[in-house]
Every structure is written in structure tokens, then in C-alpha cells.
Amino acid sequence: MPCWARYGDRFITIEVLLNALLRPLVKTAKTPDGGRIVVRLLQHLRATPEHSVTSLLSAQFDHVAHRFIDALSRTLPHLACAAVIWRYEFARGAAMHVLTDADPRSGRLALLSQGLCDNRDDEQVLAHLLTFVSTGFCAPSHNDISHIHRMETLSHAPSVPFFTPSENNAG
């Protein structure tokens, strides 16, 4: 049963929504070598963009994306709709990236972590992903951070270093 069907008009927490968004991707069917079939397919489609494929994917999946975006907007009413859409895309992007790096054919996560990150444990992958993504959804908007940075500069108060889009943080 879909998350929104169980909750109706009741408040849905960010954790519940993000679990509903990300768990199916993490727990998707795997190939005999342990790779996630859907992740491999989506990565292939993204690596070779074609307008007709993008249109097909939009026609098949955008209604689901809009339901998530609407639910996230209700849960985080202080965020502008555009901010929710950006964060939704960042959440999906983070999931796709880590699941690609966790793919046995890539082995990137295991190499990078020198075995510290167990990418074979779906629940561990999901727990780390949910922690990261929910923190991102609950972060102040970039407008709030820019405003805080400007106010600290004007008042000459000690500042906490924030990233603003105008700064070059290439490190």
C-alpha cells in the first residue's frame, strides 16, 4: 500500500516519505552478480540521453515524482516548491550515485572506503542514505544561508563558514 494511501490527510514525516522514495531503489531486484538491475538501466539511459527516452520516462514516472514532491511540500511548507524539487532531485541523484558505486562491477565504494563501508548490506546502505538525504531536506534554504552570511558580514560578528553559491569551494 502506498505511503500516502495509509496516511490520507495526516501529516507524514520526512523520514517516512524518504523511506518510501528510496527503499524501493535500494531493495530493487538484483542480477546474479549482485548489481541492481534498475540502477544499471537508469544509469545507462542517463549516460546516453535521447529526447525520446526522456519523454518516455517522463510519461511513465513523472506522476509518481509529482506525488512525492507534493507530499514533501506539505511536510516542509517553509520551503519553496522549487527548493523541494531541487532537493528531490538531489535525493535521487545521491541514491543513484551511491548505488552505482556499490555495484559489484564498479566496486568504487569498497575501494574508496578500503572495506569500511559494507555495500552488500541493503539496510546499512539505506540507513546512511536516509540520514544524509533527510538532513539535506531539513537544511535551511540557500536564500536563508545567503541572508545569514550577509547579516554576519554587516554586523562584523564572528561567522560560521557557510557555503554560498558565489564562493569557490573547489577543495
Secondary structure, 3 states (H helix, E strand, C coil): CCHHHHHCCCCCCHHHHHHHHHHHHHCCCECCCCCEHHHHHHHHHHHCCCHHHHHHHHHHHHHHHHHHHHHHHHHCCCCCHHHHHHHHHHHHHHHHHHHHHCCCCCCHHHHHHCCCCCCCCHHHHHHHHHHHHHHHHHCCCHHHHHHHHHHHHHHCCCCCCCCCCCCCCCC
